[in-house]
């Protein structure tokens, strides 16, 4: 949706406001740079190449925040807990995930309100994935 297509009085969608697809690609790429060297998290990604996981998370976040629905078109309903169930995600894994994601968010240079909104979502999502003590 372009600025001209947004009805007057309606806020610009988060996806557009933060820069659209390039912003989410940058976020997720930076996140996976941290994961690649993390001895606790890297084993949770069984694919030798992190590229497919990076693409899936990018498409999920794009769709979640109001961009194209490519994720659902390719993979169906997100079913996040089910997709993560085979992996042991405890508080330590959650915290490491948030560490790398926090570094990635900080590098985006978003407006403070947008950064807070994104970060709060990511914290909730990370907690939701915890499935072990």
C-alpha positions as CSV (number, residue, x, y, z in Angstrom):
1,X,0.0,0.0,0.0
2,X,1.5,3.3,-1.0
3,X,1.1,6.5,1.1
4,X,-1.5,7.7,-1.5
5,X,-3.6,4.5,-0.9
6,X,-3.8,4.9,2.9
7,X,-7.2,6.5,3.8
8,X,-7.0,9.8,5.6
9,X,-7.1,9.5,9.3
10,X,-5.8,5.9,9.3
11,X,-2.3,5.3,10.6
12,X,0.3,4.0,8.1
13,X,0.7,0.2,8.6
14,X,3.7,-0.9,10.7
15,X,5.1,-2.8,7.7
16,X,5.2,0.3,5.5
17,X,6.2,2.6,8.3
18,X,9.4,0.7,9.1
19,X,10.5,0.3,5.5
20,X,8.8,-2.8,4.3
21,X,10.6,-5.9,3.1
22,X,14.2,-4.6,3.2
23,X,13.9,-3.8,6.9
24,X,12.6,-7.3,7.8
25,X,15.3,-8.9,5.6
26,X,18.0,-6.8,7.4
27,X,16.6,-7.7,10.8
28,X,16.4,-11.5,10.1
29,X,19.8,-11.6,8.3
30,X,21.5,-9.9,11.2
31,X,19.7,-12.2,13.7
32,X,20.9,-15.3,11.9
33,X,24.5,-14.0,11.8
34,X,24.4,-14.2,15.6
35,X,22.7,-17.6,15.6
36,X,25.3,-19.0,13.2
37,X,28.1,-18.6,15.9
38,X,26.0,-19.4,18.9
39,X,26.8,-22.8,20.4
40,X,23.5,-23.1,22.2
41,X,21.2,-22.0,19.4
42,X,22.9,-23.3,16.3
43,X,22.1,-26.9,17.0
44,X,18.4,-26.0,17.1
45,X,18.6,-25.4,13.3
46,X,19.2,-28.8,11.7
47,X,19.7,-27.5,8.2
48,X,23.4,-27.1,7.3
49,X,22.7,-23.8,5.7
50,X,20.7,-21.3,7.7
51,X,19.3,-19.7,4.5
52,X,16.0,-21.6,4.5
53,X,15.3,-20.8,8.1
54,X,16.2,-17.2,7.5
55,X,13.8,-17.0,4.6
56,X,11.0,-18.6,6.6
57,X,11.3,-16.2,9.5
58,X,11.6,-13.2,7.1
59,X,8.4,-14.2,5.3
60,X,6.6,-14.9,8.6
61,X,7.5,-11.5,10.0
62,X,6.7,-9.7,6.8
63,X,3.2,-11.3,6.8
64,X,2.7,-10.8,10.5
65,X,3.4,-7.1,10.3
66,X,1.2,-6.4,7.3
67,X,3.2,-7.2,4.2
68,X,2.4,-9.8,1.6
69,X,1.0,-13.2,2.7
70,X,3.8,-15.2,0.9
71,X,4.5,-17.2,4.1
72,X,1.0,-18.6,4.3
73,X,0.8,-19.2,0.6
74,X,4.0,-21.3,0.7
75,X,3.6,-22.9,4.1
76,X,0.0,-22.6,5.3
77,X,-0.9,-21.5,8.8
78,X,2.1,-20.6,10.8
79,X,1.4,-23.0,13.7
80,X,4.4,-21.7,15.5
81,X,4.3,-23.8,18.6
82,X,3.7,-27.0,16.6
83,X,6.6,-26.2,14.2
84,X,8.9,-25.6,17.2
85,X,7.7,-28.6,19.3
86,X,10.5,-30.9,18.1
87,X,13.1,-28.6,19.5
88,X,13.9,-28.1,23.2
89,X,13.3,-24.4,23.8
90,X,14.0,-23.5,27.5
91,X,14.5,-20.1,29.2
92,X,18.2,-20.1,28.3
93,X,17.5,-20.7,24.6
94,X,14.8,-18.0,24.7
95,X,17.2,-15.5,26.3
96,X,19.9,-16.2,23.7
97,X,17.4,-15.9,20.9
98,X,16.3,-12.5,22.4
99,X,20.0,-11.5,22.7
100,X,20.6,-11.9,19.0
101,X,17.3,-10.5,18.0
102,X,17.8,-7.5,20.2
103,X,21.1,-6.8,18.6
104,X,19.4,-7.0,15.2
105,X,16.6,-4.7,16.2
106,X,19.0,-2.2,17.6
107,X,20.8,-2.0,14.2
108,X,17.6,-1.1,12.3
109,X,17.5,2.5,13.6
110,X,13.7,2.5,13.9
111,X,11.7,5.3,15.5
112,X,11.5,4.6,19.3
113,X,7.8,3.8,19.2
114,X,8.2,1.4,16.4
115,X,11.3,-0.3,18.0
116,X,9.3,-0.7,21.2
117,X,6.3,-2.2,19.4
118,X,8.6,-4.7,17.5
119,X,10.6,-5.6,20.6
120,X,7.5,-6.2,22.7
121,X,6.1,-8.6,20.1
122,X,9.4,-10.4,19.8
123,X,9.6,-10.9,23.6
124,X,6.1,-12.3,23.7
125,X,6.8,-14.6,20.7
126,X,10.0,-15.8,22.3
127,X,8.3,-16.6,25.6
128,X,5.5,-18.4,23.7
129,X,8.0,-20.8,22.1
130,X,9.3,-22.0,25.5
131,X,8.4,-25.7,25.8
132,X,10.9,-27.0,28.4
133,X,12.2,-26.1,31.8
